[in-house]
């Protein structure tokens, strides 16, 4: 078990041969608001290659709270049964074992937990078996930093759909139940579009939400006029307070708190 740690050392994400290196401190600063959700998550990591596992965990530990490393399926089963596991990362080839067997067992009792699968080569049989398992990501070794972070983004996105987010001012946004609980105690019911828009602002808290982003996430590229968007924003401001939404002239919107 490895606790989350802060490290600025370089690392490799390849099991052998070619490798990908970067400075952890530089890339961690680029983490999005969504990936920050992983700070409180526990990961079950199933991998029997010691060198690859150590390098992989050095990076992973920068993003999550706890890593439980298992080298075989039996210890993975025991860990999954005895510990709080929020996310699973599993190699499909473990000595004489197939990681998909373990994942199939997990899916029988836990249908929503994010699962990332690692593989040393493309395997058509694996792809067919994996279709009904609702995998979050499939990473082919050697793994690039870009692909690694993209897979974590997908996992965090799955968590975000079910998370309640405590905002800086103390209000609580519940995406799943489409509500905003104000610090004063008032509970505001939100429409689907209002929930999608607030989710977009929160996920992109450190950048401007452009009109294109708004149309893609809230209206699913449906044709909508400038006036309709302006009226939508105006009604939402009246509903939850002007301080939540900050207009950036000729650019878009930002979270105002």
N, C-alpha and C positions, 0 to 999 in steps of 0.2 A: 504494500500500500504506500502510495506517495502522496504527501500533502502538497497542496498548491504552493509554489515557491516563485520568487522573483529572481530571474537570472538574465544576464546580458551576454551570455556566451553564444558562440555560433554553433550550428548543428547541421546534421545531414539527415535527410528523409529517405535515403536510399538504403536498401538492404545490402547491396554490394555493387561494385563497379562504379558507374556514374553517381554523382550526388548533387544535391541542391543545398546551397548554404545561404544564410542571411543572418543579419544581426537581430536578435530577438527584441531588444529594446526599441529599435526603429519600427518594427512591424506592429508591436503591441500597441503603440500609440495610434495606429491606424484602425484599431478595432471599432466597429460600429456599436451604436447603442444596443442593437439587438444581441450581438455576441456577448455583451456584458451580462446578459441573463445567465450565462453559463458559469459565472463566478461561484454560484451557490450549488452547482450540480456535481454529482458523483458519477464517475465513469467506470464501467467494467471493461477492461482492455484485455482481449484474448489474443496472445501472440507468442509463438515459441522460439522465434529468432531473437536471441538476447541482444545482439548489436543493434538491430533495427528497433527493437522494443525500447531500449534505453534512449536512443536518439529521438524516437517518436514521443516518448513520455516527457523528455526535456522540453519539447515544444508544447505539448498538450497541457502540461502543468501550469503554463502561463495563462491558460484560459479557464480552467476548471478548479473546483475546490479539492476534490480527492480522486485519485486513480487507484483502482484495484486491478493489479496485473496478475493474470492467470496464464499458465503455459499449456494447460490441457483442459478439455471439456468438463472433466469431473470437478476440478477445482472451480471452474467457471459456474457450474451448476450450484455448488455449495455456496459460493460467494453471492450469487444472485438470490439464493434463498435466504441468506442470513443478513445481508447488508441492504441499505437503501441504495438502489441503483437507478439513476435517472437517464442514463445513456449507455449504449453498448457499442463498442468498436471491436470487430472480430475478424481475424484472418480466416479464410475458408479452408486453407490447407495447413493442418497441424499434425506433423509426423504422419501417423496412420489414421488420423481423424479428420472429419469434415465439419467445419464450423457451421455449415447450414443445418446440420442435425440439431445443434444447440439452438440456433435461431428459430427453427420450426417449433421446438419445445417452448421457447419463450413466447412465441406468438399465440400459442394455445391458451395462455393465461394472461398475457399482457399485449393488447392489440395496438396500443398507441405509443409505447416507448420508442424514441428515435434509435435507429440502428444503422451504423456505418459498416460496410463490409470491405475488407482489404483482400487483394489478390495479386499474385505474381504474374498472372497471364490471363488473357481473355478465355472464357470458357462458356461455350454455348449451353452445355448441360446446366451449368450454374445459373445462367440467365433465365432459362425456362423454370427452374426450381424457385428462383428468387421472385418471379413475378407476383405470386400471391402473398409474399411475405412483407409487403409494404416497407421496403428498405428506404432509408432516407438518402443514402449515397453509396456509390460503389467506386472505390479508389484503386487504381492500378499502380502497382509499384514499378519503378521508383516514383514516389509521390512528390509533386511540386508543392511549394508553400501556398500558391494560389488555389490549387485544388483542395488542399487541406482546409484552408480557411473557408472556402466556399461550402464545404461539407458541414463545417461548424455553423455557418450562417443558416443552413437549412434546418439543422437541429434546433438552433435557437428560435427559428421561425415557428417550429412546431410547439415549442414551449410558450412562445409569445401568444399564441392563439388561446392558450388556457391560463395565462398568468394574469394576476391583478398587479397593476403597476402603480407604485406609490410615487407621485410626482413631487417635485422639490417643495411645493407649497403645502404639502400634506394631503392633498386630494388623492383619491384612489380611482384609477381607471380600470374597469373590468371589461375586457374585450369580449369574453365569452358570453356574459350576461347583458352586454350592451348598456352599461350604466357608468355614471360618473358620480362617485360619492364625495361630496364636498367636505372639507375639514369642519365646516359648521354643522354637519350632520345631514344636510339635505341630500337626497338621492335623486339624481336626474336620469330619466330614461332616455336612451339615445336610439335614433333610427339606424338602419343598417349602413346607410351612406355616412351618417355622422360618426359612427363607430369606425368605419374605414378611414375617414379623414383624420380623426384624432390618432388612430394607430399610425398613419403615415407621418404625422407631425412628430410623434414620440419616437418612432424608429429612426427618423432623420433629424433628431433634435439639434445636431451640430451643423446642419446645412439648410439651405433654402429648398422648400418643396415647390418645384416648378409646376406650371400649368400642365405640361406633358405628364409629369408624375401623377398629378391629381386626376387627369383624365384616365390614365391607365389603371390606377388603383381603386378609384371611387366609382367612375362611370364605365369602366371596362371598355374604353375607347368609343363609347357611344357619343354620337354627335350632340354637343350641348353648347349653347350660346354663352358669351361672356356675361350677359345679363343674368342668366340662370345660375351661373357659378357665383356671381356677386350676391344674388339673393340668398343662395344657400349659405354662404359665409355669414351674411348679415343675420339670418335667422338663428344660426348656431351661436353666434356671439351673444345674441339676446338671451339665449337659452342657458349658456354656461358661463357667460361673463366675457367682456372684451379682452381681458388680460391674457386669455389663453391663446389667442391667435394674433400674431403680429404680421402686418402686411409689409412686404419689401417691394417698394415701388418698381414696377415694370419687370419684376423678377418672379414673385410668388409669395409664399407664406412661410413663417417659422413659428415654432412653439414659443409662446410669449412668457412662459414661466420656467 
